[in-house]
Amino acid sequence: MTAKQALKKWVKLFRLQNWTIEMEMHKVYEDEELAGNDGYVRMRVADLWALIVIDENSVEPVESIVLHECLHILLRDATVALNALFHTPDAENVFSCVNELLTRRLERAFEEVME
Ligand SMILES: [Zn+2]
């Protein structure tokens, strides 16, 4: 499955069609944010825009990376109403930790049923 096919699949399953999601493949040595990561996502909730960046040389199956980043978008989408509460760096840190933990747990669960 290509990254594009995976994106189409998870956007549909998670009903994220209201988001504009772009995707780019980067090389680790050109993008320091990829150091220690197979990918990352930038999101702008104001206009529901996201950019998924994938390490083009990752050994991880590309669908898993796309699934992981789509889960981040899903969790962000489901918590837009909480935005007003995130005024402090502490609140943002707690939210991003919860988001990462939940994303990993859901990713593992989805991977098991995908096999
Ligand atoms: Zn993550």
Residues whose N, C-alpha, C, O or C-beta is under 5 A from the ligand:
A	BS01	ZN	E100
